[in-house]
Amino acid sequence: MEDMKLIVAPSPHLRDRDTTEKIMFAVLLSLVPAIAASIYFFRWDAVRLILLAAGAAVATEAIFQRVRKKPIMVGDGSALLTGVLLALTVPPSLPSWMVILGAVVAIAIGKQVFGGLGQNPFNPALVGRAFLTASFASAMTAWTVPFDAVTAATPLALGAARSDIPALFFGNVAGSLGETSALAILIGGIYLFYRGVLDYRITVGTLGTVTVFALLAGQDPIFHLLAGSVLFGAVFMATDPVTSPITPLGRWIFGVGIGVIIMVIRLWGGYPEGVTFAILFMNAVTPLLNRWTRPRIYGHGVKANE
């Protein structure tokens, strides 16, 4: 009895075999099909942007942790994942210094200023992308055709009538590095779901809302699902466990909200794509969703019989 010690620790008290490293590298592994497709369609530009963004993100994380006198934890894969995700959401023709700057902003402003991993309210990769879009609009909307450097419009700009659905599915269209091939994204999403990393509620809520909204607006839902960043955002960005709700109902509302904002921007906004802004907006609402949808504690709020 004298050797027994009471250990007091914060929640959660239920442990899981999954660690931060396992989850991050599982997501990185799920991105391999999208990375391979980007290299196949956009060649060395894809390699250049992915390596530069990943390296800049990891270096920025290490520098900030060193300055803050915190343990350097770049080995957990979170900074590497942020850099890769950012690279996959930019045009293949983006200058090298811009993607490096975007990666620095993603880690420094989107993550480290809030305290680091697990404390950031917004998806860091999308913070970097939003910064690049606001700062370098021309470069972030300069699209090139796969296999060569010829400038072309994206399917969203062309519209459903002038777009090739099979090309959208396989990825032989102009667009961001990792967002053109729906097939590659779906393969990665299936793997994440199999691993238990991806919560289907957010993805289904987003894609289902886009489909219903498109039908109500008299638009082609298949086109809206395959064109632009919807599929990539619903699978890899919106499902970020740090910046999305923790309750099942909250995740449904989160996904539906993203889908509504995307379609409002696409149909009536002055910007052809709204995935980045939709997810960042719903990231800001996440604390409220967690509060409003948390289950009632057993016995709480029940009046005792007099």
Helices and strands as residue ranges (DSSP letters): H 20-30, H 32-42, H 44-67, G 74-76, H 78-87, H 96-108, G 112-114, H 124-135, H 137-140, H 155-158, G 160-162, H 165-170, H 182-195, H 200-216, H 221-226, H 230-232, I 233-237, H 248-268, H 275-293
